[in-house]
Amino acid sequence: MSIKEPVIESLDNGIEVAFFNLGSQDLIHVELVFNNGLTQSENVIIPTAVSELFGTASSSFKSGEIAEKLDFYGAFLETSINKDIASISIYSLTEHIDDVLVILFDSLFNLEYPQNDIDIFLSNSLQKLKSELEKVEYVCLKTFNQYLFKDHLYGNIISFSDFENISSKQLQLYFKNYYNPQDVSVVVSGKFDNSSLYNSLNNNLGLWNGKSVKKIIPSIDKSDTFKLFVPKTNALQSAIRIGKIISVKYGSIDYFKLKLLNTILGGYFGSRLMSNLREEKGLTYGINSSFINYDAASFVVISATVKGESTSVAIKEIYSEIDRLSNQLVDNEELILVKNYISGSLMRTVDGPFLIAEQYKLLSHKGEKLAYLEKFNAVIQEITSEELLQCAVKYFSVDSFSEVVVGPESNN
């Protein structure tokens, strides 16, 4: 598995641009990746609104006109934000990219957040939150994160008061502070003329000035162990989350072993948790285990929704599967199967220029190059059952896991 690294060029102000000129179709994707996310604000509604309402209006275009203009060119704007990264993307036909970029740059440098659009966004978001709070899965997710990341920005919980008094001025100020040239890189993929596109970016983004005020988010490598039950009136099902923070360096040998262990446990459809709780016992439609790496923390979390009367049995079986990893060698047939699954998944993540660019974006944020994927695959293939057992003993002690259950009280 060999993937060509992008052509890297810097704009006059130092902004790095990665060019993936790999397309066979006349399409282009330009993505501005900002090295900050939801954790830059105590109130996550503010960065969420800044991201979702970007491109609504500018000094040149009234509310809704930017989307109409982009649609005329067959282009569209997309934004996203998570704990650590925010991005602004534009997708366009190659022949219209110059016209489309003019609209993007106008949105970037002359953006406006009309109060009416903000109020509509807040009203819709508040109604969505009220609806989500009726779901055991959502309450379980929020409660688990709150206690797992206790006293850390990753554990911030949205409250109804967060929606109050959000103004256009607040969003403008947040955008100015955190969407700036010192915290951004650009990834371009598709089919295009490198020289022409570079000049267009440099004549606009290359003139952008601003100073970073990004807050450094402290690392968290452990958490208190807790077991919580949250009763939910009239609920028929229970939502379960079991997990822990793991102190492991991204890209280390132990990190690779944990990725493999997690896949065996609950990271794909044929995993042990799925085989046990879904296929054999019929306790749930789906259960999965995720090994997640944020900038400031890595953690594993198992999540499932089960019938209320099956809650205690499901929890017992989850811990049984965790414990089995620490007491029994993974047999060779299962190990080969999972390694092949991981290799196939890796290949699918780089199937086309846009997907390659996406992987580059994520890896670059971690300080890695695309060659990391080859290393990942190579290391995974060499890991033995004995090494996995040692890793499970080190990190997967049943007593070290925390637990949250949200559901009917009579079945707890």
C-alpha positions as CSV (number, residue, x, y, z in Angstrom):
1,M,0.0,0.0,0.0
2,S,1.9,3.0,-1.3
3,I,0.3,6.5,-1.4
4,K,2.0,9.5,-2.9
5,E,2.5,12.4,-0.6
6,P,1.0,15.8,-1.7
7,V,2.9,18.7,-3.3
8,I,3.4,21.2,-0.5
9,E,3.7,24.9,-1.1
10,S,3.5,27.9,1.2
11,L,1.7,31.1,0.6
12,D,3.4,34.5,1.2
13,N,2.1,34.7,4.8
14,G,3.3,31.1,5.6
15,I,0.0,29.2,5.2
16,E,0.8,25.7,4.0
17,V,-1.1,24.3,1.1
18,A,-1.2,20.6,0.2
19,F,-2.0,19.8,-3.4
20,F,-3.4,16.4,-4.4
21,N,-3.8,16.8,-8.2
22,L,-5.0,13.2,-8.7
23,G,-8.5,13.5,-10.2
24,S,-9.8,12.0,-13.4
25,Q,-13.0,14.0,-13.2
26,D,-13.3,17.8,-13.5
27,L,-14.0,18.3,-9.8
28,I,-12.1,20.1,-7.1
29,H,-12.3,20.2,-3.3
30,V,-10.6,23.1,-1.4
31,E,-10.6,22.7,2.4
32,L,-9.4,25.2,5.0
33,V,-8.5,23.3,8.2
34,F,-8.3,25.3,11.4
35,N,-6.3,23.9,14.3
36,N,-8.9,24.5,16.9
37,G,-12.4,23.2,17.8
38,L,-15.2,23.2,20.3
39,T,-12.8,23.3,23.3
40,Q,-11.9,26.9,22.6
41,S,-15.1,28.1,24.3
42,E,-16.7,27.2,27.6
43,N,-20.1,27.5,25.8
44,V,-19.9,25.1,22.8
45,I,-23.0,26.7,21.3
46,I,-20.8,29.6,20.1
47,P,-18.2,27.7,18.1
48,T,-21.0,25.4,16.8
49,A,-23.1,28.4,15.6
50,V,-20.0,30.0,14.1
51,S,-19.3,26.9,12.0
52,E,-22.8,26.0,11.0
53,L,-23.8,29.6,10.0
54,F,-20.6,30.4,8.1
55,G,-21.5,31.4,4.6
56,T,-25.0,32.5,5.5
57,A,-24.3,36.1,4.6
58,S,-21.5,38.7,4.0
59,S,-21.2,42.4,3.3
60,S,-21.7,41.5,-0.4
61,F,-24.5,39.0,-0.1
62,K,-27.7,38.9,2.0
63,S,-28.8,35.9,3.9
64,G,-29.2,32.9,1.6
65,E,-27.6,34.6,-1.4
66,I,-24.3,32.9,-1.0
67,A,-25.9,29.4,-1.2
68,E,-27.9,30.5,-4.3
69,K,-24.7,31.9,-6.0
70,L,-22.8,28.7,-5.3
71,D,-25.7,26.6,-6.5
72,F,-25.6,28.5,-9.8
73,Y,-22.1,27.3,-10.4
74,G,-22.9,23.7,-9.3
75,A,-20.8,24.2,-6.1
76,F,-21.6,23.9,-2.5
77,L,-20.1,24.9,0.9
78,E,-19.6,22.6,3.8
79,T,-18.4,23.2,7.3
80,S,-17.6,21.0,10.2
81,I,-16.3,21.2,13.8
82,N,-15.3,18.7,16.4
83,K,-13.4,18.8,19.7
84,D,-10.1,19.7,18.1
85,I,-10.6,20.8,14.4
86,A,-12.8,23.1,12.4
87,S,-13.0,23.2,8.7
88,I,-14.5,25.1,5.8
89,S,-14.8,23.2,2.5
90,I,-15.8,24.2,-1.0
91,Y,-16.7,21.6,-3.7
92,S,-16.8,22.8,-7.3
93,L,-16.5,21.9,-11.0
94,T,-13.0,22.7,-12.0
95,E,-14.1,25.1,-14.8
96,H,-15.9,27.3,-12.2
97,I,-13.3,27.2,-9.4
98,D,-12.1,30.8,-9.9
99,D,-15.6,32.2,-9.6
100,V,-16.4,29.9,-6.7
101,L,-13.3,30.9,-4.8
102,V,-14.2,34.6,-5.1
103,I,-17.4,33.8,-3.2
104,L,-15.5,31.7,-0.6
105,F,-13.0,34.5,0.0
106,D,-15.8,37.1,0.3
107,S,-17.5,34.8,2.9
108,L,-14.2,34.5,4.7
109,F,-13.1,38.1,4.9
110,N,-16.4,39.9,4.9
111,L,-18.7,37.5,6.7
112,E,-21.7,38.5,8.6
113,Y,-23.9,36.7,11.1
114,P,-27.5,38.2,10.8
115,Q,-29.2,38.1,14.1
116,N,-32.4,36.6,12.6
117,D,-30.4,33.6,11.3
118,I,-28.8,33.2,14.6
119,D,-32.1,33.2,16.4
120,I,-33.6,30.6,14.0
121,F,-30.5,28.4,14.5
122,L,-30.7,28.7,18.3
123,S,-34.4,27.9,18.3
124,N,-34.0,24.9,16.1
125,S,-30.9,23.7,18.1
126,L,-32.8,24.1,21.4
127,Q,-35.7,22.1,20.1
128,K,-33.3,19.4,18.9
129,L,-31.6,19.3,22.3
130,K,-35.0,18.9,24.1
131,S,-35.8,16.0,21.7
132,E,-32.4,14.4,22.2
133,L,-32.7,14.5,26.0
134,E,-35.7,12.2,25.7
135,K,-33.4,9.5,24.2
136,V,-31.6,7.2,26.6
137,E,-28.6,7.0,24.1
138,Y,-28.1,10.8,24.2
139,V,-28.3,11.1,27.9
140,C,-25.9,8.2,28.4
141,L,-23.4,9.7,26.0
142,K,-23.5,13.1,27.7
143,T,-23.3,11.7,31.2
144,F,-20.5,9.4,30.3
145,N,-18.4,12.1,28.8
146,Q,-19.1,14.5,31.6
147,Y,-17.8,12.1,34.2
148,L,-15.0,10.6,32.1
149,F,-13.6,14.1,31.4
150,K,-14.4,15.5,34.8
151,D,-13.2,19.2,35.1
152,H,-11.9,19.1,31.6
153,L,-13.2,21.0,28.5
154,Y,-13.9,17.7,26.8
155,G,-16.5,17.0,29.4
156,N,-18.5,20.3,28.9
157,I,-22.2,19.7,28.9
158,I,-24.7,21.9,27.0
159,S,-27.3,23.5,29.2
160,F,-30.4,25.4,28.2
161,S,-28.9,28.7,29.5
162,D,-26.1,28.4,26.9
163,F,-28.6,29.4,24.2
164,E,-29.4,32.7,25.9
165,N,-28.1,36.1,24.7
166,I,-26.0,34.8,21.8
167,S,-25.4,37.8,19.6
168,S,-23.9,38.5,16.1
169,K,-21.1,40.4,17.8
170,Q,-20.1,37.3,19.8
171,L,-20.0,35.1,16.7
172,Q,-18.0,37.7,14.8
173,L,-15.5,38.0,17.6
174,Y,-15.1,34.3,17.9
175,F,-14.5,33.9,14.2
176,K,-11.9,36.7,14.2
177,N,-10.1,35.1,17.1
178,Y,-10.1,31.5,16.1
179,Y,-10.4,31.4,12.3
180,N,-7.1,33.0,11.5
181,P,-4.0,32.5,9.2
182,Q,-1.8,31.3,12.1
183,D,-4.0,28.3,12.8
184,V,-5.0,27.2,9.3
185,S,-3.7,25.0,6.6
186,V,-5.2,24.2,3.2
187,V,-5.8,20.9,1.4
188,V,-6.7,20.9,-2.3
189,S,-7.8,17.7,-4.1
190,G,-9.2,16.7,-7.5
191,K,-8.3,17.9,-11.0
192,F,-6.9,21.4,-11.4
193,D,-4.0,23.6,-12.6
194,N,-1.5,23.9,-9.8
195,S,0.0,27.2,-10.8
196,S,-3.3,28.9,-11.4
197,L,-4.9,27.7,-8.2
198,Y,-1.8,28.6,-6.2
199,N,-1.9,32.1,-7.5
200,S,-5.6,32.4,-6.7
201,L,-5.0,31.2,-3.1
202,N,-1.9,33.3,-2.6
203,N,-3.5,36.5,-3.9
204,N,-6.2,36.1,-1.3
205,L,-5.3,33.9,1.6
206,G,-1.7,34.8,1.2
207,L,-2.6,38.4,2.2
208,W,-4.5,37.4,5.3
209,N,-3.2,38.7,8.5
210,G,-4.1,37.8,12.1
211,K,-2.7,36.6,15.4
212,S,-3.6,33.3,17.0
213,V,-5.2,33.4,20.5
214,K,-5.7,29.6,20.6
215,K,-5.9,28.2,24.1
216,I,-3.7,25.2,24.9
217,I,-5.9,22.3,26.0
218,P,-4.3,20.3,28.9
219,S,-3.8,16.6,28.4
220,I,-5.7,14.1,30.5
221,D,-4.3,10.6,30.8
222,K,-6.5,9.1,33.5
223,S,-9.9,9.4,35.1
224,D,-11.7,8.4,38.2
225,T,-13.5,5.0,38.0
226,F,-17.3,5.4,38.3
227,K,-20.5,3.4,37.9
228,L,-23.6,5.5,37.4
229,F,-27.3,4.7,36.8
230,V,-29.6,7.4,35.5
231,P,-33.3,6.5,35.7
232,K,-35.4,7.4,32.7
233,T,-39.1,7.4,33.2
234,N,-41.2,5.4,30.7
235,A,-38.1,4.1,28.9
236,L,-38.3,0.6,27.5
237,Q,-34.6,0.3,26.7
238,S,-31.3,0.9,28.5
239,A,-28.4,2.7,27.0
240,I,-25.0,1.4,28.2
241,R,-21.5,3.0,28.0
242,I,-18.5,1.3,29.4
243,G,-15.0,2.7,28.9
244,K,-11.9,4.4,30.2
245,I,-9.2,6.9,29.4
246,I,-5.9,5.2,28.3
247,S,-2.6,6.9,28.6
248,V,-1.0,6.0,25.3
249,K,0.9,8.0,22.7
250,Y,-0.6,8.3,19.2
251,G,1.3,6.2,16.8
252,S,3.2,4.2,19.4
253,I,3.4,0.4,19.3
254,D,0.9,0.1,22.2
255,Y,-1.4,2.5,20.2
256,F,-1.4,0.1,17.3
257,K,-2.0,-2.9,19.6
258,L,-5.0,-1.2,21.2
259,K,-6.4,-0.5,17.7
260,L,-6.2,-4.2,16.9
261,L,-7.6,-5.2,20.3
262,N,-10.5,-2.8,20.0
263,T,-11.4,-4.2,16.6
264,I,-11.4,-7.7,17.9
265,L,-13.6,-6.7,20.9
266,G,-16.2,-4.6,19.1
267,G,-14.8,-2.6,16.2
268,Y,-16.5,-4.4,13.3
269,F,-19.6,-6.4,12.5
270,G,-18.0,-9.7,13.2
271,S,-16.5,-8.7,16.5
272,R,-16.8,-10.6,19.7
273,L,-19.3,-8.3,21.3
274,M,-21.5,-8.4,18.2
275,S,-21.2,-12.2,18.0
276,N,-22.0,-12.6,21.7
277,L,-24.7,-10.0,22.5
278,R,-26.4,-9.8,19.1
279,E,-25.9,-13.1,17.2
280,E,-25.8,-15.6,20.1
281,K,-28.0,-14.0,22.8
282,G,-30.1,-11.5,20.9
283,L,-29.7,-8.8,23.6
284,T,-29.2,-5.9,21.1
285,Y,-29.4,-4.9,17.5
286,G,-26.0,-3.5,17.7
287,I,-23.0,-3.0,20.0
288,N,-19.7,-1.4,19.2
289,S,-16.4,-0.6,20.8
290,S,-14.4,2.5,19.7
291,F,-10.8,3.5,20.5
292,I,-10.8,7.3,20.1
293,N,-7.9,9.7,20.0
294,Y,-8.5,13.4,20.7
295,D,-5.6,15.8,20.9
296,A,-5.5,15.8,24.7
297,A,-6.8,12.3,25.5
298,S,-7.2,8.7,24.2
299,F,-10.1,6.5,25.4
300,V,-12.0,3.3,24.7
301,V,-15.8,3.2,24.9
302,I,-18.2,0.4,24.4
303,S,-21.8,1.4,23.6
304,A,-25.1,-0.5,23.2
305,T,-28.8,-0.1,23.6
306,V,-30.6,-3.1,25.0
307,K,-34.1,-4.1,26.3
308,G,-34.6,-2.9,29.8
309,E,-35.0,-6.4,31.2
310,S,-31.7,-7.4,29.5
311,T,-29.5,-4.7,31.0
312,S,-27.8,-6.7,33.7
313,V,-27.1,-9.6,31.5
314,A,-25.7,-7.4,28.7
315,I,-23.4,-5.6,31.1
316,K,-22.2,-9.0,32.5
317,E,-21.4,-10.2,29.0
318,I,-19.6,-7.1,28.0
319,Y,-17.3,-7.4,31.0
320,S,-16.9,-11.1,30.2
321,E,-15.6,-10.3,26.7
322,I,-13.2,-7.6,28.1
323,D,-11.9,-10.1,30.6
324,R,-11.5,-12.8,28.0
325,L,-9.0,-10.6,26.1
326,S,-6.8,-10.6,29.3
327,N,-7.0,-14.3,29.9
328,Q,-7.0,-16.1,26.6
329,L,-4.8,-15.9,23.5
330,V,-6.6,-14.7,20.3
331,D,-6.5,-17.8,18.0
332,N,-4.7,-17.5,14.7
333,E,-7.8,-17.7,12.5
334,E,-9.5,-14.8,14.2
335,L,-6.3,-12.7,14.3
336,I,-5.8,-13.2,10.5
337,L,-9.4,-12.3,9.9
338,V,-9.3,-9.1,11.8
339,K,-5.9,-8.1,10.3
340,N,-7.4,-8.6,6.8
341,Y,-10.4,-6.5,7.8
342,I,-8.2,-3.7,9.0
343,S,-6.1,-3.8,5.8
344,G,-9.3,-3.7,3.7
345,S,-10.6,-0.8,5.7
346,L,-7.4,1.2,5.2
347,M,-7.6,0.6,1.5
348,R,-11.1,2.0,1.4
349,T,-10.1,5.2,3.2
350,V,-7.8,6.1,0.3
351,D,-9.9,5.2,-2.6
352,G,-10.0,8.4,-4.6
353,P,-8.4,11.9,-4.3
354,F,-11.0,13.3,-1.9
355,L,-10.6,10.4,0.5
356,I,-6.8,10.6,0.3
357,A,-7.0,14.3,1.1
358,E,-9.2,13.5,4.1
359,Q,-6.7,11.1,5.5
360,Y,-3.9,13.6,4.9
361,K,-5.9,16.2,6.8
362,L,-6.4,14.0,9.8
363,L,-2.8,12.7,9.8
364,S,-1.3,16.1,9.3
365,H,-3.2,17.4,12.3
366,K,-1.4,14.6,14.3
367,G,2.0,15.6,12.9
368,E,2.1,12.5,10.6
369,K,2.4,12.0,6.8
370,L,0.4,9.6,4.6
371,A,3.2,7.1,5.0
372,Y,1.8,6.5,8.5
373,L,-0.9,4.4,6.9
374,E,1.7,2.0,5.5
375,K,3.4,1.9,8.9
376,F,0.1,1.2,10.6
377,N,-0.7,-1.7,8.2
378,A,2.8,-3.1,8.5
379,V,2.8,-3.0,12.3
380,I,-0.7,-4.5,12.6
381,Q,0.3,-7.4,10.4
382,E,3.3,-8.2,12.7
383,I,1.5,-8.1,16.0
384,T,1.2,-11.5,17.7
385,S,-1.5,-13.1,19.9
386,E,1.0,-13.0,22.8
387,E,1.6,-9.3,22.4
388,L,-2.1,-8.7,22.3
389,L,-2.6,-10.6,25.6
390,Q,0.1,-8.6,27.3
391,C,-1.5,-5.4,26.0
392,A,-4.9,-6.4,27.3
393,V,-3.4,-7.3,30.7
394,K,-1.8,-3.8,30.8
395,Y,-4.8,-1.8,29.7
396,F,-8.0,-3.8,29.9
397,S,-8.4,-4.8,33.5
398,V,-12.1,-5.1,34.1
399,D,-11.9,-3.1,37.4
400,S,-10.4,-0.1,35.6
401,F,-13.5,0.5,33.4
402,S,-16.2,3.0,34.2
403,E,-19.9,2.5,33.4
404,V,-23.0,4.6,32.8
405,V,-26.5,3.1,32.3
406,V,-29.6,5.1,31.4
407,G,-32.9,3.4,31.3
408,P,-35.9,2.0,33.3
409,E,-35.2,1.9,37.0
410,S,-37.0,-1.4,37.7
411,N,-34.4,-3.3,35.5
412,N,-31.2,-1.8,36.9
